Amino acid sequence: MAAPIDSRAENLSINPAKSRYDFIDWMKCITITLILLWHLDMRDTQYTIIHWMSCFRMPMFFLCAGFLTKKAKMTGPIGGILSDGFKKYICPYFIFTALYLLNYAAYYLIFHKQKTLDQIDLILVEAAWGYIVPLWFLITMFSVRVYSWALLKFVGRAWVLPLAFAISMAFAATKFKPLPHDFLGLGKAGIILVFYILGYYLNSKKVLDSLKRINKTAAFAVFVVACAISYFLYYAYVCDGAVSVSVRAFDLGENTFMFYVTSLIAMVGVFCFSYLLPKSRIAVWISKNTIIIFGMHIVFFSYFSNFETIVFKGRSLEEYRGFLNALYIAGAMVLSVPTKFVLHKIFPKIFP
């Protein structure tokens, strides 16, 4: 007679043969939604919840990426990391950049009637300077994997995580701001390195076995308490109440150490919330096609981030911002399905 399965462990794996974990899929889904919300000009000071979430959305994204990184890749030769990173991150970066630039020019042609060659040329120059910010995570992912490979290769296992934290603190202490001219995302990769390494180490048999013993009632309690503590610490020690848009993905504030503490506590809460959620094919799809969802989000970003400049039948689309924001988020995820099919046909090795 087969031994009974603990229902609390059901959400740890939807496909044991491939070691896929539902809570990571849900954490990535939550992260993607937060990123889309932040990009839709929801940065006004009244959106305090959105500001707090902006503190940990990207750290959590890289923690999930580290968790899902294959051990064989990080322990193999550097050539494997470089070739794999070029295929997974650099190539999509340029593909979606090209699509964005074309769409950016079309946006001005349609809604601003700018048709002269010099105007279009100026638009492309401006877009070429700005597009790196929305797609920066692809370049940064490439760089953070190289950083991580070097640490895991040349530093003793016991020292990898402390050294990663020291490196991240050093980058953050310089008040580095992720500007478009950040070459190969090296600065942002330095700030985010500790979260990627932490995620990499969390994917171990000892940690995953311990997760099976988590009580769901306790998980919900931790979720509420962790989010409350993180929210308080963020506004008490990290943010002064007016988030600087220039800081973009990392609102480091004046206390870099508390930025990391706040992010980690919030991620504990989000993990517990994700642990409570059931299996979902939609969550798996979103998690596996993150790059394509972000890509479609960026391609049509010009239209949905400039509602006030678009007039339809004499009325500004700014009046429908709430509805269009929801449509934009859902659209980016839905459009990822046909986009994945088309890109797979054109670039089968880049989009398997």
C-alpha positions as CSV (number, residue, x, y, z in Angstrom):
1,M,0.0,0.0,0.0
2,A,1.4,3.4,-1.0
3,A,2.3,5.8,1.7
4,P,-0.1,8.8,2.0
5,I,1.1,12.0,0.4
6,D,1.3,15.1,2.7
7,S,-1.1,17.6,1.2
8,R,1.1,20.4,2.4
9,A,3.8,19.3,0.0
10,E,1.7,19.0,-3.1
11,N,2.6,22.5,-4.3
12,L,6.3,21.8,-4.2
13,S,6.4,20.0,-7.5
14,I,4.1,19.8,-10.4
15,N,6.5,17.7,-12.4
16,P,8.9,15.7,-10.1
17,A,10.8,14.4,-13.1
18,K,11.9,17.9,-14.0
19,S,12.1,19.2,-10.4
20,R,9.6,22.1,-11.1
21,Y,8.3,23.9,-8.1
22,D,5.0,25.7,-8.0
23,F,5.9,28.3,-5.4
24,I,8.8,29.6,-7.6
25,D,6.4,29.8,-10.6
26,W,4.0,31.8,-8.5
27,M,6.8,34.1,-7.2
28,K,7.8,34.8,-10.7
29,C,4.2,35.6,-11.7
30,I,3.9,38.0,-8.8
31,T,7.2,39.6,-9.7
32,I,6.2,40.1,-13.4
33,T,2.9,41.7,-12.4
34,L,4.7,44.1,-10.0
35,I,7.1,45.1,-12.7
36,L,4.4,45.8,-15.2
37,L,2.5,47.9,-12.6
38,W,5.6,49.9,-11.9
39,H,6.2,50.6,-15.6
40,L,2.7,51.9,-16.0
41,D,3.5,55.2,-14.3
42,M,2.1,54.1,-11.0
43,R,4.8,55.9,-9.1
44,D,2.9,58.8,-7.6
45,T,3.3,59.1,-3.9
46,Q,-0.3,58.0,-3.1
47,Y,0.6,54.5,-4.4
48,T,2.4,53.6,-1.2
49,I,1.9,49.9,-1.7
50,I,3.3,50.0,-5.2
51,H,6.4,51.9,-3.9
52,W,7.0,49.3,-1.2
53,M,6.7,46.5,-3.7
54,S,9.2,48.3,-5.9
55,C,11.8,47.6,-3.2
56,F,11.8,43.9,-3.7
57,R,10.3,43.1,-7.1
58,M,13.7,42.9,-8.9
59,P,15.6,41.2,-6.1
60,M,12.9,38.6,-6.0
61,F,13.1,38.1,-9.7
62,F,16.8,37.4,-9.6
63,L,16.4,35.1,-6.5
64,C,14.0,33.0,-8.5
65,A,16.4,33.0,-11.4
66,G,19.2,31.8,-9.2
67,F,16.9,29.1,-7.8
68,L,16.2,27.8,-11.3
69,T,19.8,27.9,-12.4
70,K,21.2,24.4,-13.3
71,K,24.1,23.4,-11.1
72,A,25.9,21.8,-14.1
73,K,26.0,25.2,-15.9
74,M,27.5,27.0,-12.9
75,T,30.1,24.3,-12.2
76,G,31.2,23.8,-15.9
77,P,33.6,25.9,-18.0
78,I,33.1,29.6,-18.5
79,G,32.5,29.0,-22.2
80,G,29.2,27.2,-21.4
81,I,28.0,30.2,-19.3
82,L,28.9,32.7,-22.0
83,S,27.3,30.7,-24.9
84,D,24.2,29.9,-22.9
85,G,23.9,33.5,-21.7
86,F,24.3,34.8,-25.2
87,K,21.6,32.6,-26.5
88,K,19.1,33.1,-23.7
89,Y,19.7,36.8,-22.9
90,I,21.8,38.7,-25.4
91,C,20.0,37.5,-28.5
92,P,16.4,38.2,-27.1
93,Y,17.7,41.6,-26.0
94,F,18.5,42.7,-29.5
95,I,15.5,41.0,-31.0
96,F,13.0,42.8,-28.8
97,T,15.0,46.0,-29.0
98,A,14.6,46.0,-32.8
99,L,10.9,45.4,-32.4
100,Y,10.6,48.2,-29.8
101,L,12.4,50.7,-32.0
102,L,10.2,50.0,-35.0
103,N,7.1,50.2,-32.9
104,Y,8.3,53.4,-31.2
105,A,8.7,55.1,-34.6
106,A,5.3,53.8,-35.7
107,Y,3.8,55.3,-32.6
108,Y,5.0,58.7,-33.5
109,L,4.0,58.3,-37.1
110,I,0.4,57.4,-36.2
111,F,-0.3,59.6,-33.2
112,H,2.0,62.5,-33.6
113,K,2.1,62.7,-37.4
114,Q,5.9,63.0,-37.5
115,K,6.8,61.7,-40.9
116,T,10.0,63.6,-42.0
117,L,13.2,61.6,-42.1
118,D,15.0,63.8,-39.6
119,Q,12.2,63.5,-37.1
120,I,12.1,59.8,-37.3
121,D,15.9,59.6,-37.0
122,L,15.6,61.7,-33.9
123,I,13.0,59.4,-32.5
124,L,15.2,56.3,-33.1
125,V,18.1,58.0,-31.4
126,E,16.0,58.9,-28.4
127,A,14.6,55.3,-28.3
128,A,18.1,53.8,-28.6
129,W,19.1,55.8,-25.5
130,G,16.0,54.9,-23.5
131,Y,15.1,51.3,-24.4
132,I,18.0,49.8,-22.4
133,V,16.3,50.7,-19.2
134,P,13.1,48.5,-19.8
135,L,15.2,45.6,-21.1
136,W,18.1,46.0,-18.7
137,F,17.4,42.8,-16.8
138,L,18.4,40.7,-19.8
139,I,21.9,42.2,-19.9
140,T,22.1,42.2,-16.2
141,M,21.2,38.5,-16.0
142,F,24.0,37.7,-18.4
143,S,26.5,39.6,-16.2
144,V,25.2,38.3,-12.8
145,R,25.6,34.7,-14.1
146,V,29.2,35.5,-15.0
147,Y,29.9,37.0,-11.6
148,S,28.3,34.0,-9.9
149,W,30.2,31.5,-11.9
150,A,33.5,33.2,-10.9
151,L,32.5,33.2,-7.2
152,L,31.5,29.5,-7.2
153,K,34.6,28.5,-9.2
154,F,37.3,30.3,-7.3
155,V,35.9,30.9,-3.8
156,G,35.3,28.3,-1.1
157,R,31.6,27.4,-0.7
158,A,31.4,28.7,2.8
159,W,32.6,32.2,1.7
160,V,30.5,32.6,-1.5
161,L,27.4,34.0,0.0
162,P,29.2,36.4,2.5
163,L,31.4,37.6,-0.3
164,A,28.4,38.1,-2.6
165,F,26.7,40.2,0.1
166,A,29.9,42.3,0.5
167,I,30.1,42.9,-3.2
168,S,26.5,43.9,-3.4
169,M,26.8,46.2,-0.5
170,A,29.9,47.8,-2.1
171,F,28.0,48.5,-5.3
172,A,25.0,49.7,-3.5
173,A,27.0,52.0,-1.1
174,T,28.2,54.0,-4.1
175,K,24.6,55.0,-4.7
176,F,24.8,53.5,-8.1
177,K,21.8,54.3,-10.2
178,P,20.9,52.0,-13.1
179,L,21.3,54.5,-16.0
180,P,21.2,53.6,-19.7
181,H,24.9,53.8,-20.0
182,D,25.6,51.0,-17.6
183,F,27.8,48.9,-19.7
184,L,26.7,45.2,-19.8
185,G,24.6,45.8,-16.7
186,L,27.8,45.4,-14.6
187,G,26.6,47.8,-11.9
188,K,23.1,46.4,-11.5
189,A,24.5,42.9,-11.5
190,G,26.8,43.8,-8.6
191,I,23.8,45.1,-6.6
192,I,21.7,42.1,-7.3
193,L,24.4,39.4,-7.0
194,V,23.6,38.4,-3.4
195,F,20.0,37.6,-4.3
196,Y,20.9,35.4,-7.2
197,I,23.5,33.5,-5.2
198,L,21.0,33.1,-2.3
199,G,18.4,31.7,-4.7
200,Y,21.0,29.3,-6.2
201,Y,21.8,27.9,-2.7
202,L,18.2,27.6,-1.7
203,N,17.6,25.0,-4.4
204,S,19.1,22.2,-2.3
205,K,17.6,18.9,-1.2
206,K,18.0,19.9,2.5
207,V,16.1,23.1,2.0
208,L,13.4,21.6,-0.2
209,D,12.8,18.7,2.2
210,S,12.3,21.2,5.0
211,L,9.6,23.0,3.0
212,K,7.5,19.9,2.9
213,R,7.0,20.3,6.7
214,I,5.6,23.8,6.5
215,N,2.2,24.2,8.0
216,K,-0.2,26.3,5.8
217,T,-1.7,28.2,8.7
218,A,1.8,29.1,9.9
219,A,2.8,30.1,6.4
220,F,-0.2,32.5,6.1
221,A,0.7,34.0,9.5
222,V,4.3,34.5,8.4
223,F,3.1,36.1,5.1
224,V,1.0,38.7,7.0
225,V,3.7,39.5,9.6
226,A,6.6,39.6,7.2
227,C,4.8,41.9,4.8
228,A,3.8,44.2,7.6
229,I,7.3,44.4,9.0
230,S,8.9,44.9,5.6
231,Y,6.4,47.7,4.8
232,F,7.1,49.5,8.1
233,L,10.9,49.2,7.7
234,Y,10.7,50.4,4.1
235,Y,9.0,53.7,5.0
236,A,10.9,54.1,8.3
237,Y,14.5,53.5,7.0
238,V,14.6,53.1,3.3
239,C,12.2,55.5,1.6
240,D,11.5,59.1,2.7
241,G,8.0,59.0,1.3
242,A,8.8,60.3,-2.1
243,V,10.3,57.6,-4.3
244,S,12.9,58.9,-6.7
245,V,12.0,57.7,-10.2
246,S,15.6,58.0,-11.3
247,V,16.5,55.1,-9.0
248,R,14.3,52.9,-11.2
249,A,14.7,49.3,-10.2
250,F,16.4,49.8,-6.8
251,D,15.1,52.4,-4.3
252,L,18.2,52.2,-2.2
253,G,17.4,55.3,-0.2
254,E,20.0,56.4,2.3
255,N,20.3,53.1,4.1
256,T,21.6,50.4,1.8
257,F,21.7,47.8,4.4
258,M,18.1,48.2,5.3
259,F,17.2,48.0,1.6
260,Y,18.5,44.4,1.6
261,V,16.9,43.6,4.9
262,T,13.5,45.0,3.8
263,S,13.7,43.1,0.5
264,L,14.6,39.8,2.2
265,I,11.8,40.0,4.7
266,A,9.3,40.9,2.0
267,M,10.4,37.9,-0.1
268,V,9.8,35.6,2.9
269,G,6.3,36.9,3.0
270,V,5.8,36.5,-0.7
271,F,7.2,33.0,-0.6
272,C,4.7,32.0,2.1
273,F,1.9,33.4,0.0
274,S,3.1,31.6,-3.1
275,Y,3.4,28.4,-1.0
276,L,-0.3,28.6,-0.3
277,L,-1.4,28.8,-3.9
278,P,-2.5,25.7,-5.9
279,K,-1.0,24.3,-9.0
280,S,-1.6,26.3,-12.2
281,R,-0.7,25.8,-15.8
282,I,-1.0,29.5,-16.3
283,A,1.6,30.2,-13.6
284,V,3.9,27.7,-15.3
285,W,3.5,29.3,-18.7
286,I,4.1,32.8,-17.4
287,S,7.2,31.6,-15.4
288,K,8.7,29.8,-18.4
289,N,8.0,32.7,-20.8
290,T,9.1,35.6,-18.7
291,I,11.4,37.0,-21.4
292,I,8.7,37.0,-24.1
293,I,6.1,38.6,-21.7
294,F,8.6,41.4,-20.9
295,G,9.5,41.7,-24.5
296,M,5.9,42.2,-25.6
297,H,5.4,44.6,-22.7
298,I,8.3,46.7,-24.0
299,V,7.3,46.6,-27.6
300,F,3.9,48.2,-26.9
301,F,5.1,50.3,-24.0
302,S,5.0,53.5,-26.0
303,Y,1.2,53.4,-26.4
304,F,0.3,52.5,-22.9
305,S,2.7,54.7,-21.0
306,N,1.6,57.9,-22.9
307,F,-2.2,57.8,-22.5
308,E,-2.4,61.6,-22.0
309,T,-0.9,62.2,-25.5
310,I,-3.4,59.9,-27.3
311,V,-6.8,61.4,-28.2
312,F,-9.6,59.1,-29.5
313,K,-12.8,60.7,-30.8
314,G,-12.0,63.9,-29.0
315,R,-11.3,62.3,-25.6
316,S,-8.0,61.6,-24.0
317,L,-7.3,58.0,-23.2
318,E,-6.0,59.3,-19.8
319,E,-9.7,59.0,-18.7
320,Y,-9.5,55.3,-19.1
321,R,-6.1,54.7,-17.5
322,G,-7.2,52.2,-14.9
323,F,-9.0,50.0,-17.5
324,L,-6.2,50.3,-20.0
325,N,-3.5,49.4,-17.4
326,A,-5.4,46.2,-16.6
327,L,-5.8,45.5,-20.4
328,Y,-2.1,46.2,-20.9
329,I,-1.0,43.7,-18.3
330,A,-3.3,41.0,-19.5
331,G,-2.5,41.7,-23.1
332,A,1.3,41.3,-22.6
333,M,0.7,37.9,-21.1
334,V,-1.9,36.8,-23.7
335,L,0.2,38.0,-26.6
336,S,3.1,36.0,-25.3
337,V,1.4,32.8,-26.6
338,P,1.3,33.6,-30.4
339,T,4.6,35.5,-30.0
340,K,6.3,32.4,-28.6
341,F,5.0,30.4,-31.5
342,V,6.3,32.8,-34.1
343,L,9.7,33.4,-32.5
344,H,10.1,29.6,-32.1
345,K,9.5,29.2,-35.8
346,I,12.0,31.9,-36.7
347,F,14.6,31.4,-33.9
348,P,14.2,27.8,-32.7
349,K,17.5,27.7,-30.8
350,I,16.9,31.0,-29.0
351,F,13.2,30.4,-28.2
352,P,12.9,26.6,-27.8
